[in-house]
Amino acid sequence: METTGQSISERLKAQAYGLGFDLAGIATLGTPDTAAQFDAWLVAGNAGTMRYLQDGGAELRRDTRLPHPGATHALVVAMNYGGREPAGPVARYARGDDYHEVLRERLRELHQWLEAETGMAINARPYVDSGPILERDLAQRAGLGWFGKNTCLINPKAGSFVFLASLFVDYPLTPDAPFEADRCGSCTRCLDACPTHALTAPRVLDANLCISYLTIELRGAIPEVLREPIGELVYGCDICQEVCPWNVSFATTLRESALRARDMFADGDARSLARELLMMEPADYAATFRGSAIKRAKLWMLKRNACVVLGNVGTTEDLPALEARLSDDNVFVREHAVWALARLQARAPTI
């Protein structure tokens, strides 16, 4: 059997496509081109309270050979998660099963295939948004796309509604040419559309202002000045991707069944979802979101977000759900419920 680096590399990428990935490329591990920019982003305070980006993993992010000792190359893949799906109160990526597990299992299959194809044990490890790695940098190095002004990796044939993942291997694969072009041109639609102005400059995101950060990562009160711009968004935000011309033209339909929206997100009604979350008990939360990426946010955080949404778009029909949270065990839920009730009462004649 032919086992040259080139033939194995091409067959490995073909196998990735066969397992449902939409993009695949290979990169040599080493110093990321954007390491200095990432460090400067951290120093500027743009990471908000996400200490995990600043603590132990900071040094590892400066060299992709460090997270998994011995690894020399990475197969970098991307999977579409449905840019053609309708907008809704939950970001598209989180509506189905947990993408971490879906992609990680496919990467394990690729590891097994590589060992079987080469006839040797290969030191390897899959990474799916789960390690101290600058994933976009690695994907650009593998030829998958460029950094858009919305900070997402954009592929000219698939847009940016894709998950990135990689399989680090101690095996001499043949790297692809990096993606060198910047195809955003003079477009600023993403910067202009962000409700909270979180994109402070092209390719610069201040997480402190980002709706995805505020509704998923922030473990505290959402600043009052940012609550109204959140609108109907309960969990995450896709706005800067929705307006991107590359997604308007090239985002594809969702093909992976595991990523399809669960029933509770199917109708896209923000008010009914918010009321359901406000009345949810811990056991319901555990059962409802088992195997879902939404569990990144704790139940109290989802209730906090739901209060904000009802404060923005709720009607008098939503008053009982909010009033029930005035005695919630969590201080942040109580505070956001008070804010939401004041908003509904202030516009009561019109709702």
C-alpha positions as CSV (number, residue, x, y, z in Angstrom):
1,M,0.0,0.0,0.0
2,E,1.3,3.4,-0.9
3,T,1.8,5.5,2.2
4,T,3.6,8.7,1.0
5,G,2.8,11.9,2.9
6,Q,1.1,13.4,-0.1
7,S,-1.2,10.4,-0.8
8,I,-2.1,9.9,2.8
9,S,-2.8,13.6,3.2
10,E,-5.1,13.7,0.2
11,R,-6.9,10.6,1.3
12,L,-7.3,11.8,4.8
13,K,-9.0,15.0,3.6
14,A,-11.2,13.0,1.3
15,Q,-12.2,10.8,4.3
16,A,-13.1,14.0,6.2
17,Y,-15.4,15.1,3.4
18,G,-16.9,11.6,3.5
19,L,-17.7,12.0,7.2
20,G,-19.7,15.1,6.6
21,F,-17.1,17.9,7.0
22,D,-17.5,20.7,4.4
23,L,-13.9,21.9,4.4
24,A,-10.6,20.2,5.1
25,G,-7.0,21.4,5.0
26,I,-3.7,20.6,6.6
27,A,-1.3,22.9,8.5
28,T,2.1,22.6,10.0
29,L,2.1,23.4,13.7
30,G,4.2,26.2,15.0
31,T,4.0,29.9,16.0
32,P,0.6,31.4,15.0
33,D,0.9,34.5,12.9
34,T,-1.7,36.3,15.0
35,A,-0.2,35.5,18.4
36,A,0.9,39.1,19.0
37,Q,-2.5,40.5,18.0
38,F,-4.2,38.1,20.4
39,D,-2.0,39.1,23.3
40,A,-2.7,42.8,22.5
41,W,-6.4,42.0,22.4
42,L,-6.1,40.5,25.9
43,V,-4.1,43.4,27.3
44,A,-6.8,45.8,26.0
45,G,-9.3,44.1,28.2
46,N,-11.4,42.9,25.2
47,A,-11.8,39.4,26.7
48,G,-14.1,40.7,29.5
49,T,-14.3,38.2,32.4
50,M,-13.2,35.2,30.3
51,R,-10.2,34.5,32.5
52,Y,-9.6,31.1,30.9
53,L,-8.3,32.9,27.8
54,Q,-5.7,34.8,29.9
55,D,-4.5,32.3,32.5
56,G,-2.7,29.0,32.0
57,G,-3.4,28.6,28.3
58,A,-1.8,31.9,27.2
59,E,1.7,30.5,26.7
60,L,0.3,27.4,24.9
61,R,-1.5,29.6,22.4
62,R,1.8,31.1,21.3
63,D,2.9,27.8,19.7
64,T,0.5,25.1,18.4
65,R,3.2,22.5,19.0
66,L,2.7,22.9,22.8
67,P,-0.9,21.9,23.6
68,H,-0.3,18.3,22.5
69,P,3.4,17.3,22.9
70,G,4.8,15.5,19.9
71,A,2.2,16.7,17.4
72,T,3.7,18.2,14.2
73,H,0.7,18.8,11.9
74,A,-3.0,19.3,12.1
75,L,-5.9,18.3,9.9
76,V,-8.2,21.3,10.1
77,V,-11.9,20.8,9.2
78,A,-15.1,22.9,9.1
79,M,-18.7,21.8,9.3
80,N,-21.7,24.0,8.2
81,Y,-24.3,24.6,10.8
82,G,-27.0,26.1,8.8
83,G,-26.6,29.6,7.7
84,R,-29.8,29.4,5.7
85,E,-31.8,28.6,8.8
86,P,-34.2,31.4,9.9
87,A,-33.1,33.9,12.5
88,G,-34.4,33.4,16.0
89,P,-33.8,34.0,19.7
90,V,-31.1,31.3,19.9
91,A,-28.0,31.4,17.7
92,R,-28.0,28.8,15.0
93,Y,-25.0,26.9,16.3
94,A,-26.7,26.1,19.6
95,R,-30.1,24.9,18.4
96,G,-29.2,21.2,17.9
97,D,-27.0,18.7,19.7
98,D,-23.7,19.8,21.2
99,Y,-21.3,20.4,18.3
100,H,-18.3,19.6,20.5
101,E,-19.4,16.0,20.7
102,V,-20.6,15.7,17.1
103,L,-17.3,16.9,15.6
104,R,-15.1,15.2,18.2
105,E,-16.5,11.8,17.4
106,R,-15.8,12.4,13.6
107,L,-12.3,13.4,14.4
108,R,-11.8,10.2,16.4
109,E,-13.0,8.3,13.4
110,L,-10.4,10.1,11.3
111,H,-7.7,9.2,13.8
112,Q,-8.7,5.6,13.6
113,W,-8.7,5.7,9.8
114,L,-5.2,7.2,9.7
115,E,-3.8,4.5,12.0
116,A,-5.5,1.8,9.9
117,E,-4.3,3.3,6.6
118,T,-0.7,3.7,7.8
119,G,-0.6,0.5,9.8
120,M,0.9,2.2,12.8
121,A,-0.1,3.8,16.1
122,I,-0.2,7.6,15.8
123,N,-0.1,10.0,18.6
124,A,-3.1,12.3,18.0
125,R,-5.7,14.4,19.7
126,P,-8.9,16.1,18.5
127,Y,-9.7,19.7,19.4
128,V,-13.2,21.2,19.1
129,D,-13.3,24.6,20.6
130,S,-11.7,23.0,23.7
131,G,-8.0,23.8,24.0
132,P,-5.6,26.7,24.1
133,I,-5.4,27.1,20.3
134,L,-6.0,30.0,18.0
135,E,-8.4,28.1,15.8
136,R,-9.0,30.7,13.1
137,D,-5.2,31.2,12.7
138,L,-4.7,27.5,12.2
139,A,-7.7,27.3,9.8
140,Q,-6.3,30.2,7.7
141,R,-2.9,28.5,7.7
142,A,-4.6,25.3,6.4
143,G,-6.2,27.3,3.5
144,L,-9.8,27.3,4.8
145,G,-10.4,31.1,4.6
146,W,-9.6,34.6,5.8
147,F,-10.4,36.6,8.9
148,G,-13.5,38.7,8.2
149,K,-14.1,42.1,9.6
150,N,-16.6,40.4,11.9
151,T,-13.7,38.4,13.3
152,C,-15.1,35.1,11.9
153,L,-13.2,32.9,9.5
154,I,-14.9,33.2,6.1
155,N,-14.6,30.7,3.3
156,P,-15.4,32.0,-0.2
157,K,-17.6,29.0,-1.0
158,A,-19.2,28.4,2.3
159,G,-19.3,31.7,4.2
160,S,-18.7,31.7,8.0
161,F,-21.6,29.7,9.5
162,V,-19.2,26.8,10.1
163,F,-17.7,25.1,13.1
164,L,-13.9,24.8,13.2
165,A,-12.1,21.7,14.6
166,S,-8.8,20.0,14.2
167,L,-7.0,16.7,14.7
168,F,-3.4,17.2,15.9
169,V,-1.1,14.4,14.8
170,D,2.5,13.3,15.2
171,Y,2.7,12.4,11.5
172,P,4.3,14.1,8.5
173,L,1.3,15.2,6.6
174,T,1.6,17.5,3.6
175,P,0.4,21.1,4.4
176,D,-1.9,23.1,2.2
177,A,-1.1,26.6,1.1
178,P,-2.4,29.2,3.5
179,F,-5.3,31.4,2.5
180,E,-3.6,34.8,1.8
181,A,-6.3,36.9,0.3
182,D,-8.6,39.4,2.2
183,R,-11.9,39.5,0.4
184,C,-13.8,41.8,2.7
185,G,-12.8,44.8,0.6
186,S,-14.4,48.1,1.7
187,C,-17.5,46.4,3.1
188,T,-18.5,47.3,6.7
189,R,-21.9,45.8,7.0
190,C,-21.0,43.7,10.0
191,L,-19.7,46.7,11.9
192,D,-22.7,48.8,11.0
193,A,-25.2,46.1,11.9
194,C,-24.0,45.2,15.4
195,P,-26.6,46.4,17.9
196,T,-24.1,47.0,20.7
197,H,-21.2,48.3,18.5
198,A,-19.1,45.4,19.8
199,L,-17.0,45.5,16.6
200,T,-15.0,48.5,17.5
201,A,-12.8,48.3,14.4
202,P,-12.4,45.9,11.5
203,R,-11.5,42.5,13.0
204,V,-11.6,43.8,16.6
205,L,-14.3,42.5,18.9
206,D,-14.8,43.9,22.3
207,A,-16.4,40.9,24.1
208,N,-17.7,43.3,26.9
209,L,-20.2,44.6,24.3
210,C,-20.9,41.4,22.4
211,I,-24.4,39.9,22.8
212,S,-23.0,36.4,22.6
213,Y,-20.7,37.2,25.5
214,L,-23.4,38.9,27.5
215,T,-25.9,36.1,27.1
216,I,-23.5,33.1,27.3
217,E,-20.2,33.9,29.1
218,L,-21.0,36.8,31.5
219,R,-21.5,35.5,35.0
220,G,-23.2,38.6,36.4
221,A,-25.6,41.4,35.6
222,I,-25.9,42.6,32.0
223,P,-25.1,46.3,32.0
224,E,-28.4,48.2,31.7
225,V,-27.3,50.3,28.7
226,L,-26.8,47.0,26.8
227,R,-30.1,45.4,27.6
228,E,-32.4,47.1,25.1
229,P,-30.0,46.5,22.2
230,I,-30.2,42.7,23.0
231,G,-33.8,42.8,21.7
232,E,-35.2,39.3,21.3
233,L,-31.9,37.4,21.6
234,V,-32.0,34.8,24.4
235,Y,-28.8,33.0,23.7
236,G,-26.1,34.2,21.4
237,C,-26.2,36.4,18.3
238,D,-25.8,35.9,14.5
239,I,-26.3,39.4,13.3
240,C,-22.8,40.2,12.1
241,Q,-22.8,36.9,10.1
242,E,-26.3,37.3,8.7
243,V,-25.5,40.6,7.0
244,C,-22.2,39.4,5.6
245,P,-22.4,39.3,1.7
246,W,-20.5,36.1,1.7
247,N,-23.2,34.4,3.8
248,V,-26.0,36.1,1.9
249,S,-24.6,34.5,-1.3
250,F,-22.9,31.3,-0.1
251,A,-24.2,30.1,3.2
252,T,-25.6,26.6,2.7
253,T,-28.5,24.6,4.0
254,L,-28.1,22.5,7.1
255,R,-27.2,18.9,6.2
256,E,-26.0,17.4,9.5
257,S,-29.1,15.9,11.3
258,A,-27.6,16.1,14.7
259,L,-27.3,19.9,14.4
260,R,-31.0,20.4,13.5
261,A,-33.0,22.7,15.8
262,R,-34.7,21.0,18.7
263,D,-38.4,21.3,18.9
264,M,-38.4,24.1,21.5
265,F,-36.5,26.3,19.1
266,A,-38.4,25.4,15.9
267,D,-41.0,28.2,15.9
268,G,-38.5,31.0,16.8
269,D,-40.9,32.7,19.1
270,A,-38.8,34.7,21.6
271,R,-41.6,35.4,24.1
272,S,-42.8,31.9,24.5
273,L,-39.2,30.6,24.9
274,A,-38.5,33.3,27.5
275,R,-41.6,32.4,29.5
276,E,-40.6,28.7,29.3
277,L,-37.1,29.4,30.6
278,L,-38.4,31.6,33.4
279,M,-40.7,28.8,34.7
280,M,-38.0,26.0,34.3
281,E,-36.8,24.1,37.3
282,P,-33.3,22.7,37.6
283,A,-34.4,19.1,36.8
284,D,-36.2,20.4,33.7
285,Y,-33.1,22.4,32.6
286,A,-30.9,19.2,33.0
287,A,-33.4,17.1,30.9
288,T,-34.2,19.7,28.3
289,F,-30.6,20.6,27.5
290,R,-29.0,17.3,27.9
291,G,-26.5,16.9,25.1
292,S,-26.8,20.6,24.1
293,A,-24.2,23.4,23.9
294,I,-26.7,25.6,25.6
295,K,-25.7,24.2,29.0
296,R,-22.7,26.5,28.7
297,A,-25.0,29.0,30.3
298,K,-26.4,28.1,33.7
299,L,-30.2,28.1,34.3
300,W,-30.0,31.4,36.2
301,M,-28.2,33.0,33.3
302,L,-30.9,31.8,30.9
303,K,-33.6,33.3,33.2
304,R,-31.6,36.5,33.4
305,N,-31.6,36.6,29.6
306,A,-35.3,35.8,29.4
307,C,-36.1,38.7,31.7
308,V,-34.2,41.0,29.3
309,V,-36.0,39.7,26.3
310,L,-39.4,40.1,27.9
311,G,-38.4,43.6,29.1
312,N,-37.8,44.4,25.4
313,V,-40.6,42.7,23.6
314,G,-43.0,41.3,26.3
315,T,-46.6,42.2,26.7
316,T,-49.0,42.2,29.7
317,E,-49.4,38.5,29.2
318,D,-45.8,38.1,30.3
319,L,-46.2,39.9,33.6
320,P,-47.0,36.7,35.7
321,A,-43.8,35.0,34.5
322,L,-41.7,38.0,35.4
323,E,-43.4,38.6,38.7
324,A,-42.7,35.0,39.7
325,R,-39.0,35.7,39.4
326,L,-39.1,38.6,41.9
327,S,-38.5,35.9,44.6
328,D,-36.0,33.9,42.6
329,D,-33.0,32.5,44.6
330,N,-30.6,34.3,42.3
331,V,-30.0,38.0,42.9
332,F,-29.3,38.7,39.2
333,V,-32.5,37.1,38.1
334,R,-34.4,39.1,40.6
335,E,-32.7,42.4,39.5
336,H,-33.3,41.7,35.8
337,A,-37.0,40.8,36.6
338,V,-37.4,44.2,38.3
339,W,-35.9,45.9,35.3
340,A,-38.2,44.0,32.9
341,L,-41.3,44.7,34.8
342,A,-40.6,48.4,35.0
343,R,-40.2,48.4,31.2
344,L,-43.5,46.6,30.6
345,Q,-45.3,48.8,33.0
346,A,-43.9,51.9,31.4
347,R,-45.3,51.0,28.0
348,A,-48.5,49.3,29.4
349,P,-50.8,51.6,27.4
350,T,-49.3,50.3,24.1
351,I,-49.1,46.6,24.9
